[in-house]
Each structure stands twice: as structure tokens, then as C-alpha cells.
Amino acid sequence: MGSPSSAYLQKERYEKMVKKAENFNVKNIEVKYNSFEYIIEQHKSDFILSYNGLYCCQRNVQRI
């Protein structure tokens, strides 16, 4: 395990990050939920499994 970022150890900086996340507002976003196994199975070409983790392939990411 690695050590946490210093930003998470400083109370004021951490609280500021949490407040930004709470106030985050995006229009036209759609969020769906499903199991990890289902998502990987349905989107095989979107992920690369390597010896040190699972990565999202950038070639299939839609940019707005």
C-alpha cells in the first residue's frame, strides 16, 4: 500500500475538496449501475487487464 496524498492529511484542504465534490453539477449526464463482472463482460474491448491492474482504453472514450 502507498501512503495517502498530503492533501488528504491537511484538514482544510481535504474539506475544500469534499465541498467541491458536493457542489459538482453536470448537465446532461447519465449514470448507470451494474456489477463489475457484468460491465467487464459487456465491454471487453474497453478494458485491458495487465499484471498490475485493470485499465480503461482511451480509444473508446467519447469527448464532449
The first five atom37 places (N, CA, C, CB, O) and aatype in JSON, in Angstrom:
{
  "aatype": [12, 7, 15, 14, 15, 15, 0, 18, 10, 5, 11, 6, 1, 18, 6, 11, 12, 19, 11, 11, 0, 6, 2, 13, 2, 19, 11, 2, 9, 6, 19, 11, 18, 2, 15, 13, 6, 18, 9, 9, 6, 5, 8, 11, 15, 3, 13, 9, 10, 15, 18, 2, 7, 10, 18, 4, 4, 5, 1, 2, 19, 5, 1, 9],
  "atom_mask": [
    [1, 1, 1, 1, 1],
    [1, 1, 1, 0, 1],
    [1, 1, 1, 1, 1],
    [1, 1, 1, 1, 1],
    [1, 1, 1, 1, 1],
    [1, 1, 1, 1, 1],
    [1, 1, 1, 1, 1],
    [1, 1, 1, 1, 1],
    [1, 1, 1, 1, 1],
    [1, 1, 1, 1, 1],
    [1, 1, 1, 1, 1],
    [1, 1, 1, 1, 1],
    [1, 1, 1, 1, 1],
    [1, 1, 1, 1, 1],
    [1, 1, 1, 1, 1],
    [1, 1, 1, 1, 1],
    [1, 1, 1, 1, 1],
    [1, 1, 1, 1, 1],
    [1, 1, 1, 1, 1],
    [1, 1, 1, 1, 1],
    [1, 1, 1, 1, 1],
    [1, 1, 1, 1, 1],
    [1, 1, 1, 1, 1],
    [1, 1, 1, 1, 1],
    [1, 1, 1, 1, 1],
    [1, 1, 1, 1, 1],
    [1, 1, 1, 1, 1],
    [1, 1, 1, 1, 1],
    [1, 1, 1, 1, 1],
    [1, 1, 1, 1, 1],
    [1, 1, 1, 1, 1],
    [1, 1, 1, 1, 1],
    [1, 1, 1, 1, 1],
    [1, 1, 1, 1, 1],
    [1, 1, 1, 1, 1],
    [1, 1, 1, 1, 1],
    [1, 1, 1, 1, 1],
    [1, 1, 1, 1, 1],
    [1, 1, 1, 1, 1],
    [1, 1, 1, 1, 1],
    [1, 1, 1, 1, 1],
    [1, 1, 1, 1, 1],
    [1, 1, 1, 1, 1],
    [1, 1, 1, 1, 1],
    [1, 1, 1, 1, 1],
    [1, 1, 1, 1, 1],
    [1, 1, 1, 1, 1],
    [1, 1, 1, 1, 1],
    [1, 1, 1, 1, 1],
    [1, 1, 1, 1, 1],
    [1, 1, 1, 1, 1],
    [1, 1, 1, 1, 1],
    [1, 1, 1, 0, 1],
    [1, 1, 1, 1, 1],
    [1, 1, 1, 1, 1],
    [1, 1, 1, 1, 1],
    [1, 1, 1, 1, 1],
    [1, 1, 1, 1, 1],
    [1, 1, 1, 1, 1],
    [1, 1, 1, 1, 1],
    [1, 1, 1, 1, 1],
    [1, 1, 1, 1, 1],
    [1, 1, 1, 1, 1],
    [1, 1, 1, 1, 1]
  ],
  "atom_positions": [
    [[0.84, -1.18, 0.0], [0.0, 0.0, 0.0], [0.88, 1.24, 0.0], [-0.95, 0.0, 1.21], [1.95, 1.27, 0.6]],
    [[0.4, 2.25, -0.68], [1.1, 3.52, -0.7], [0.62, 4.43, 0.41], [0.0, 0.0, 0.0], [-0.34, 4.12, 1.13]],
    [[1.28, 5.53, 0.54], [0.87, 6.5, 1.55], [-0.12, 7.49, 0.93], [2.1, 7.24, 2.15], [-0.05, 7.73, -0.28]],
    [[-1.02, 8.06, 1.73], [-2.0, 9.0, 1.18], [-1.35, 10.31, 0.75], [-3.09, 9.27, 2.21], [-0.29, 10.68, 1.25]],
    [[-1.99, 10.99, -0.17], [-1.53, 12.3, -0.61], [-1.57, 13.27, 0.57], [-2.39, 12.83, -1.78], [-2.43, 13.16, 1.45]],
    [[-0.65, 14.21, 0.58], [-0.61, 15.18, 1.68], [-1.89, 16.01, 1.72], [0.61, 16.1, 1.54], [-2.26, 16.51, 2.78]],
    [[-2.58, 16.17, 0.58], [-3.83, 16.94, 0.55], [-4.89, 16.29, 1.45], [-4.36, 17.04, -0.89], [-5.71, 16.99, 2.04]],
    [[-4.86, 14.97, 1.54], [-5.85, 14.27, 2.37], [-5.5, 14.35, 3.85], [-5.95, 12.82, 1.94], [-6.36, 14.12, 4.7]],
    [[-4.29, 14.68, 4.15], [-3.85, 14.76, 5.54], [-4.01, 16.16, 6.13], [-2.41, 14.33, 5.66], [-3.89, 16.35, 7.34]],
    [[-4.28, 17.14, 5.28], [-4.47, 18.51, 5.73], [-5.97, 18.79, 5.78], [-3.73, 19.54, 4.8], [-6.64, 18.83, 4.74]],
    [[-6.49, 18.98, 6.99], [-7.94, 19.07, 7.18], [-8.6, 20.12, 6.29], [-8.23, 19.38, 8.63], [-9.62, 19.83, 5.66]],
    [[-8.05, 21.33, 6.23], [-8.68, 22.39, 5.43], [-8.7, 22.06, 3.94], [-7.94, 23.71, 5.65], [-9.71, 22.27, 3.27]],
    [[-7.6, 21.54, 3.43], [-7.55, 21.17, 2.01], [-8.53, 20.03, 1.72], [-6.11, 20.75, 1.6], [-9.21, 20.03, 0.69]],
    [[-8.59, 19.06, 2.64], [-9.49, 17.93, 2.45], [-10.95, 18.39, 2.45], [-9.26, 16.87, 3.54], [-11.73, 17.98, 1.59]],
    [[-11.3, 19.24, 3.4], [-12.67, 19.75, 3.47], [-13.04, 20.56, 2.23], [-12.85, 20.61, 4.72], [-14.18, 20.52, 1.78]],
    [[-12.08, 21.3, 1.69], [-12.31, 22.07, 0.47], [-12.59, 21.12, -0.72], [-11.09, 22.98, 0.16], [-13.47, 21.38, -1.53]],
    [[-11.83, 20.03, -0.81], [-12.04, 19.05, -1.88], [-13.41, 18.39, -1.74], [-10.94, 17.98, -1.87], [-14.11, 18.19, -2.74]],
    [[-13.8, 18.06, -0.52], [-15.11, 17.44, -0.29], [-16.22, 18.4, -0.67], [-15.26, 17.0, 1.18], [-17.19, 17.99, -1.3]],
    [[-16.09, 19.66, -0.31], [-17.1, 20.67, -0.64], [-17.23, 20.82, -2.16], [-16.74, 22.03, 0.01], [-18.35, 20.93, -2.67]],
    [[-16.12, 20.83, -2.89], [-16.16, 20.92, -4.35], [-16.9, 19.72, -4.94], [-14.73, 21.0, -4.93], [-17.69, 19.87, -5.88]],
    [[-16.65, 18.53, -4.39], [-17.33, 17.32, -4.89], [-18.83, 17.4, -4.6], [-16.72, 16.06, -4.24], [-19.64, 16.99, -5.43]],
    [[-19.19, 17.9, -3.43], [-20.6, 18.02, -3.07], [-21.33, 19.01, -3.99], [-20.74, 18.46, -1.61], [-22.5, 18.81, -4.31]],
    [[-20.64, 20.06, -4.4], [-21.25, 21.09, -5.23], [-21.1, 20.84, -6.72], [-20.66, 22.42, -4.88], [-21.59, 21.64, -7.53]],
    [[-20.45, 19.76, -7.11], [-20.23, 19.43, -8.51], [-21.56, 19.22, -9.21], [-19.34, 18.18, -8.65], [-22.39, 18.44, -8.74]],
    [[-21.78, 19.92, -10.31], [-23.05, 19.85, -11.03], [-22.77, 19.72, -12.52], [-23.93, 21.11, -10.74], [-22.11, 20.57, -13.11]],
    [[-23.25, 18.65, -13.1], [-23.05, 18.39, -14.53], [-24.41, 18.23, -15.2], [-22.17, 17.14, -14.75], [-25.26, 17.47, -14.73]],
    [[-24.61, 18.93, -16.28], [-25.85, 18.79, -17.04], [-25.66, 17.68, -18.07], [-26.26, 20.13, -17.73], [-24.54, 17.42, -18.52]],
    [[-26.75, 17.06, -18.43], [-26.75, 16.03, -19.48], [-25.83, 14.86, -19.16], [-26.34, 16.64, -20.79], [-25.12, 14.38, -20.05]],
    [[-25.85, 14.39, -17.94], [-25.05, 13.22, -17.58], [-25.99, 12.06, -17.27], [-24.1, 13.52, -16.37], [-27.06, 12.25, -16.67]],
    [[-25.6, 10.88, -17.66], [-26.38, 9.69, -17.39], [-25.49, 8.71, -16.64], [-26.95, 9.06, -18.71], [-24.41, 8.36, -17.11]],
    [[-25.94, 8.27, -15.5], [-25.17, 7.35, -14.68], [-25.94, 6.04, -14.56], [-24.88, 7.96, -13.27], [-27.13, 6.03, -14.23]],
    [[-25.25, 4.96, -14.81], [-25.87, 3.64, -14.7], [-25.06, 2.8, -13.72], [-25.94, 2.94, -16.09], [-23.88, 3.05, -13.5]],
    [[-25.71, 1.81, -13.13], [-25.07, 0.95, -12.14], [-25.25, -0.49, -12.54], [-25.64, 1.21, -10.74], [-26.33, -0.9, -12.97]],
    [[-24.19, -1.26, -12.4], [-24.27, -2.7, -12.6], [-23.06, -3.33, -11.94], [-24.35, -3.06, -14.11], [-22.16, -2.63, -11.48]],
    [[-23.03, -4.64, -11.89], [-21.92, -5.33, -11.25], [-20.64, -5.2, -12.08], [-22.26, -6.81, -11.03], [-20.68, -5.05, -13.3]],
    [[-19.52, -5.26, -11.4], [-18.22, -5.21, -12.05], [-18.11, -6.31, -13.1], [-17.09, -5.35, -11.0], [-17.65, -6.06, -14.22]],
    [[-18.53, -7.51, -12.76], [-18.43, -8.64, -13.68], [-19.25, -8.4, -14.96], [-18.91, -9.93, -12.99], [-18.78, -8.68, -16.06]],
    [[-20.46, -7.87, -14.8], [-21.31, -7.6, -15.96], [-20.67, -6.54, -16.87], [-22.7, -7.13, -15.5], [-20.63, -6.71, -18.09]],
    [[-20.19, -5.47, -16.28], [-19.6, -4.38, -17.07], [-18.4, -4.87, -17.86], [-19.18, -3.22, -16.16], [-18.27, -4.58, -19.05]],
    [[-17.51, -5.62, -17.21], [-16.32, -6.14, -17.91], [-16.75, -7.07, -19.05], [-15.4, -6.9, -16.92], [-16.2, -7.0, -20.14]],
    [[-17.72, -7.92, -18.79], [-18.18, -8.86, -19.81], [-18.81, -8.12, -21.0], [-19.2, -9.84, -19.21], [-18.58, -8.5, -22.15]],
    [[-19.59, -7.09, -20.75], [-20.28, -6.35, -21.8], [-19.38, -5.39, -22.57], [-21.42, -5.59, -21.21], [-19.71, -4.99, -23.69]],
    [[-18.25, -5.04, -21.99], [-17.36, -4.04, -22.61], [-15.92, -4.55, -22.67], [-17.41, -2.72, -21.82], [-14.98, -3.85, -22.28]],
    [[-15.76, -5.75, -23.16], [-14.44, -6.41, -23.2], [-13.39, -5.58, -23.93], [-14.56, -7.76, -23.87], [-12.23, -5.55, -23.52]],
    [[-13.78, -4.9, -25.0], [-12.79, -4.15, -25.78], [-12.44, -2.8, -25.15], [-13.3, -3.94, -27.19], [-11.56, -2.1, -25.64]],
    [[-13.12, -2.44, -24.08], [-12.87, -1.14, -23.44], [-11.86, -1.22, -22.3], [-14.17, -0.58, -22.92], [-11.45, -0.19, -21.76]],
    [[-11.46, -2.42, -21.92], [-10.55, -2.59, -20.79], [-9.36, -3.46, -21.15], [-11.29, -3.2, -19.61], [-9.46, -4.35, -22.01]],
    [[-8.25, -3.2, -20.51], [-7.06, -4.03, -20.66], [-6.71, -4.56, -19.27], [-5.85, -3.21, -21.29], [-6.57, -3.78, -18.32]],
    [[-6.57, -5.85, -19.15], [-6.17, -6.46, -17.89], [-4.69, -6.78, -17.98], [-7.01, -7.75, -17.58], [-4.26, -7.55, -18.84]],
    [[-3.9, -6.18, -17.09], [-2.47, -6.44, -17.08], [-2.08, -7.01, -15.72], [-1.66, -5.15, -17.39], [-2.92, -7.14, -14.84]],
    [[-0.82, -7.33, -15.57], [-0.36, -7.93, -14.31], [-0.51, -6.98, -13.12], [1.08, -8.34, -14.45], [-0.52, -7.44, -11.98]],
    [[-0.63, -5.68, -13.37], [-0.74, -4.75, -12.24], [-2.06, -3.98, -12.21], [0.4, -3.78, -12.29], [-2.14, -2.95, -11.55]],
    [[-3.08, -4.46, -12.9], [-4.38, -3.81, -12.77], [-5.22, -3.82, -14.03], [0.0, 0.0, 0.0], [-4.82, -4.35, -15.06]],
    [[-6.37, -3.23, -13.91], [-7.33, -3.13, -15.0], [-7.35, -1.68, -15.47], [-8.76, -3.6, -14.56], [-7.46, -0.77, -14.65]],
    [[-7.24, -1.46, -16.76], [-7.17, -0.12, -17.3], [-8.27, 0.11, -18.32], [-5.81, 0.14, -17.93], [-8.65, -0.81, -19.05]],
    [[-8.78, 1.33, -18.37], [-9.76, 1.73, -19.39], [-8.97, 2.14, -20.63], [-10.69, 2.9, -18.87], [-8.01, 2.9, -20.54]],
    [[-9.39, 1.65, -21.78], [-8.74, 2.03, -23.04], [-9.28, 3.37, -23.5], [-8.96, 0.95, -24.13], [-10.49, 3.53, -23.66]],
    [[-8.43, 4.33, -23.71], [-8.83, 5.68, -24.08], [-9.44, 5.75, -25.47], [-7.66, 6.6, -24.0], [-10.16, 6.71, -25.76]],
    [[-9.2, 4.81, -26.33], [-9.69, 4.9, -27.7], [-11.22, 4.88, -27.78], [-9.12, 3.77, -28.51], [-11.78, 5.33, -28.77]],
    [[-11.89, 4.37, -26.74], [-13.34, 4.27, -26.77], [-14.03, 5.35, -25.91], [-13.76, 2.9, -26.29], [-15.24, 5.28, -25.69]],
    [[-13.29, 6.31, -25.43], [-13.85, 7.36, -24.59], [-14.4, 8.46, -25.47], [-12.8, 7.91, -23.61], [-13.7, 8.96, -26.35]],
    [[-15.66, 8.84, -25.24], [-16.27, 9.92, -26.0], [-15.94, 11.25, -25.33], [-17.82, 9.73, -26.11], [-16.1, 11.39, -24.12]],
    [[-15.48, 12.19, -26.09], [-15.16, 13.52, -25.56], [-16.25, 14.49, -26.0], [-13.75, 14.0, -26.03], [-16.71, 14.45, -27.14]],
    [[-16.64, 15.34, -25.1], [-17.69, 16.33, -25.38], [-17.06, 17.68, -25.58], [-18.73, 16.38, -24.25], [-17.77, 18.66, -25.83]]
  ]
}
